[in-house]
């Protein structure tokens, strides 16, 4: 099991909390030799697990809740960090 230690106070600013989670998940992925971009799947899986663990929504509502949350998170990330559009893949 991995142990993550936060030294000092946990960040109260939402942007700093996002960066702390990002750094932890990136370190986990790199620690097992995986591409840090795989953190997307790790975080989505963790979000789905937390939703099913802590909410009492029926499965069809849980999916709607997760989809809505992902939309809100995308908007928040754009506001926090200014997302850039992905470049087109020239491989066809």
WORANOR-V397459 format. One record per pair of residues at least 12 apart in sequence whose ideal C-beta (glycine too) atoms are under 10 Angstrom apart, sorted by the first residue. I is the first residue (numbers start at 1). GAP is how many residues later the second one is. Records with the same first field share a line. If there is no record, write none. Layout:
# WORANOR-V397459
I->GAP + GAP
This chain:
# WORANOR-V397459
2->22 + 25 + 26 + 29 + 30
4->16 + 17 + 19 + 20 + 21 + 23 + 24
5->19
6->14 + 18
13->67
14->62 + 66
15->61 + 62 + 64 + 65 + 66
16->64
18->55 + 58 + 59 + 62 + 63
19->61 + 62
21->18 + 22 + 25
22->14 + 17 + 21 + 59
24->15
25->13 + 14 + 15 + 17 + 18 + 21
26->12 + 13 + 16
27->12
28->14
29->12 + 13
43->30
44->22 + 26
47->19 + 22 + 23 + 26
48->14 + 15 + 18
50->16
51->12 + 14 + 15 + 18
52->14
